[in-house]
Amino acid sequence: MNLLSILVKGGILIIPIFVCSLIALAVIIERWLFLRKARINARSFILQIKSLFLKEKISDAVVLCKRTTAPIAKITKAAVERYNRPREEIKEAIESAGKIEIYQLEKNLGILGTIAAIAPLLGFLGTVTGMIRAFIQVQNLGGNVDASVLAGGIWEALVTTAAGLAVGIPSLIFYNWLQSKVEYFVFEMEENSTALLDMLIQGGGSTDEISNE
């Protein structure tokens, strides 16, 4: 008996569990690729920006931000473009850009967390429906049944439970792993944003023109 034939015995609830597994896999791959692309050495990046800023090469700093695919780069760009503005305006620009980047980092994680929660519940629902089906057969046959008569309901109960857990457990593991990566990015952004703000305030006298293209 192969895996497909076993899953077929799980009944109709195997379908939503299978759909959940596909969605979870897609989210995990998409988030992993996104976070991998966003990962840079933030400290080194900020030092490059500081070096350009001290040389009054503000437009070069903006270009570097545009070429860097990382959350800290987008926050830095928003701040550097307002380097000669009041402190509060620069701070607001950093906070606004930070909120957008946090949203992008957390995108679709809620879907993965929901699947981690509902997949086992769908499996348990299959357990209940399978046992109901088994006892209905017992009642219809007046109690004169053997194991083969109950097999269908028991199969449904066990297979859906196993399938739900098989989807829910990895989804929960990957959800927590990805969430920890996001939290590190957020911490990194907050830490470097403070240093960036101080740097811009201290060097706010630069007059190089910023390219907004």
C-alpha positions, 0 to 999 in steps of 0.5 A: 500500500503506497502513501497515496492510497493511505491518504485517500482513506483519510476522507474529504478532510485530507483535501484541505490539509493537503492544500494547507501543506502546499500553502505552507511550503510556498510561504516557507520558500518565499520567506526564506528567499526574501530574508536571505536576500535581505541579509547584509552586514549592517554594521559594515553598510552603516560605516560605508554610509558614514564614510561617504557622508563625512566626505560630503558625498550624499548623492553617492550614499543615496545611490548605495542605499538604492543598490542595496537590497536590505531593510536597513538600506531603505531606512538609511535612504529615507534618513539620508535624503533628509540629512539637513532637516530637523532631528524630529523630521529625520526621526519620523522618516526613519520610523516610517520607513522602519514600519514599512520594512517590518511589515515586509519582513513579517509578510505572510508569516501570519498565514504560516502561523495559522496553518500551523494552528489549523492543520492539526485541528483539521486532523482532529476533526477528521478523527471525530468524523471518522469515529462518528462514521464507525459508530453509525455503522455499528448502529446500522448493523445492530451491534453485529460487526467485526473489525473489517466493518469498522476499518473505514471509520478508523482509517479516516480517524487515524490518517487525518490525525497523522496528516494534520500533525505532519503538516502542523508540526513542521509549519510551527517549527518554520514559523518560529524559525522565520519569526526569530530571523525577523526579530533579529532584523528588527533589532538590527534596524533599531540598533543601527537607526539610532547610530544613523540618526546621531551621525546625520545630526552631527554632520548635518552641515553638508551641502552636497545635493541629493539625487532623488532619482 
